[in-house]
């Protein structure tokens, strides 16, 4: 009996915003490492990031931590340089607070959210895609949100950043297609990650009941979509938005 080959063997994967256990980024790092990838974990806190790496290596995976603050443009450039040749880029890092009325948010709120949610992914693609193009293969996976396509009170600023990411996904897919570099977005609904659960607090049951499945998703359910798009199983998938939300956006449309 022939054993199945790990799907991401000999692949290097950079996952931003993966430097804290309990979130989509760290869970995706663990899953992709299980499939043979060398995973580059990034985050703003070294101790937390090293915990993610320790979890991966303890399970037999290959990972290392790269400290980076994606709100700092110089740090974004340094991260790209330190990462080197990357086969799969997962633009997962993002901020979704503060939430609030468009009439109350400040210019500082706007700049902070766009710097991390839009500028950082753009600059990482600008720095890392040329290597993928030269090698004739690569996968770029952007983490979006259902907030990009549905009007949600208090989420105008956040939703607009994720709308920008969907637009960039389509543009990059068209630009890089002839070089076999695929670009897609995974758009999660409400996920029971540690950060999201902390923000929702007492409102969490309300979000669960609003979903046709009567529950929120798990980080692993998003990671499985990331794995599919990172692997050769999605070799003809590019320019798409994969919605993973338990039909939440379907009942809103």
N, C-alpha and C positions, 0 to 999 in steps of 0.2 A: 504493500500500500504506500503510495507516494504522499508525503506530507505536503500540505498547502504551503506555498511560499508566503512569507509576510508581505503584505501589500505595499509597504513603504520601505522595503529594504534598500539600503544605500541612498536614501533620500535625506536631505537636510531640511528641516522645517523650522521656520521662525514664527513664533506665536506671540503677538504683543498682548499686554494685559493679562498675562498668564501667571503672574508672580504672587498669587494668593490662593490657597486651597479653598474650595467651596464655590468656585465660579466656573463659568464656561471655559475660560482660557486654560486654567489648570487641568480641568477634566479632559479637554481636548488634547492637551500635552500628554497626559497619561495614556489616553487611547491610541494616539498616533505613535507613541513610543512602543506600545504593545505590538504595533504592526511593523516594527523594525526601523522606524525613523530615528535619526539623531535630532533631538528636539532642542531648540534654543528658546529658553524661557525668558521673557522680559517682564520687568515691572519696576516700580519706584522704590521698593523696600527690599533691601538685600536679604534680611533675615527671613522674611516671608517667602521670597523667591527661592532661597536655598532649601526651605522646607518642601517646596514643590519638587525641586530637583532630587532631594533625598527620597521622597516618596516614589519617584520614577526609578531611580537607580536601585532602590531596595527591591523593586519588583523585577529587576533585571534589564531595565531600559537604559538608554543612552541619552543623557541630558546635561546641559550646563546653563547657568544663569548669566544674563547680561543686564546689568543695571541701566535703566534709561527712564528719563522723565520726558514723555512725548509732548509736553507743553513747551519744551525748550527745543527750538529748531536745531541748535548745535548738537544737542543730545540725540536728536533723530538722525542727523548725518553721521555721528559717531557710531550709533547703533548699527546702521547699515554697513559701515566700514568694518566693524568688529564681527558682524555676522558672516561676511564673506560670501561665498557661493551658496545660494539658497534655492532649493528646488520648489518649495512650497512656502508661500507667505500667507499667514492668517492675520488679517488686520482686525483684531478682536478688541483692542483697547478702546474705551469710550467712556464718556461721562454723560449722565442723564439728569443731573441736578445742577442748579436749582430748577424745579418746576414752577410754573406760575404764569400769570397773565402776560401777554405781550406788552401790555401797557406798564408793567411793573419791572420787567427784567432790564438790566443795565447793559451798557456797552461792554463793561468788563465781563459780564456773564456771557455775552455773545462771543467775544474774543476767545475766552477760555474754552468754550464748548467747540467752536469751530477749529481752534488750534489742534485739539486732541482728536476730534471725531472726523475731521476732513483734511486738514493740512498734513498731519502726521502720516496717514495712509497714502496721500498723494506723493509726499516726498520719499517714502519708503519704496513705493512702486517706481518712482523716477530713478532711484539709486539701484534697485535690485532687479528690475525687469530687464535691463540690458544684458545681464549675465544669462538670464533664462533664454532670451532671444538668441544669444550667441551659441548656446548649447542646443537650441532647437526644441526645448521642452520646459514646462513649468506650469504651476497652478497658483493663482492668486485668489484667495477667498476672503471676501469682505463680510464682516458681521453687521447686518443692517437691523431693521426692526419693522414690525407691522405698523409702527407709528408713522412710517414714511408715506403710507397710503390711506390711512384713516384719520379723520379729524378727531383728536382727543384733547379735551379741555386741559389747559396748562402745559401742553407738550408741543407748542408751536416751534420753539427753538430747537429742541431735540429732534422732533420729527423732520425739520428742514435739513438738519445735518445728515440724517439717514436717507432723505430723498436725494441729497447730493451724492451720497455713496452709491445709490442705485444708478444714477446717471453716469457716474464715473465707471461703474462696472460695465455698462453697455459700451461706452466709448473705448475703454481699454480692451474689451473683448474684440471689438472691430479692428483696433490698431494692431494687436498682437497676434491675431488669428493665423496669419500666414507663417508665423514662426512657431506654431504649435504651443503657444502659451495661452492657457485658458483663464478666464476671469469670471467669477460668479459671486453672488451674494447669498448668504443664509440670513433669512429674516425671522428671528424668533418672536414668539408672542411672550406672554408673561411667564418667566422662568423662576423656579424656586432656588435661585442661587443665594448665597449668603447676603450679598449686597442688595439685591432686589427685595428679598424678604425683609431686610432691615428698613428699607425705604417704605415698603407697603405697611408694615406694622399691623395694626388692627384692621386695616382695609383688605388684607390678603384674602379672607373668605369672600369678599365682594367680587374680587377678580376671578376667583375660582368659579363662582356661581354664574358669572357672565360668559364663561366658556361652555360651548356645547358638551365638552367632555366632563364638565364639573370639576376640573382640576387644572392646576398650572403644570407646565412642563418641567422636566428635570434637565440639569446641565448635560447629562449623558445623551439625552434625546437630541440635543443640538450637536453634540460632538459626533454622533453617528452621521449626521448630514455633512459635517466638515470632513470626516473620513472619506465618505463617498466622493466628494468633490476633489479631495487631495489625491485619490487613487486613480488608477487607469480605468476603473469601471465607469468613470464619467468622461471618457476620452472624447466624446462628441457633444459634451455639454459646455457651453460657454455663452456668456452674456445673459445668463438666467438669474432669476431671483427665486430661491427655494424657500417657500414659506413653511415654517414649522411652528404651528400655533394651535393645533387641535381644532381647527375650523373656526377659530375666533373671527378672523377677518372675513371668512366666507359669509357669516351671518350678518356682518356689517355692510357688505357690498350691495 
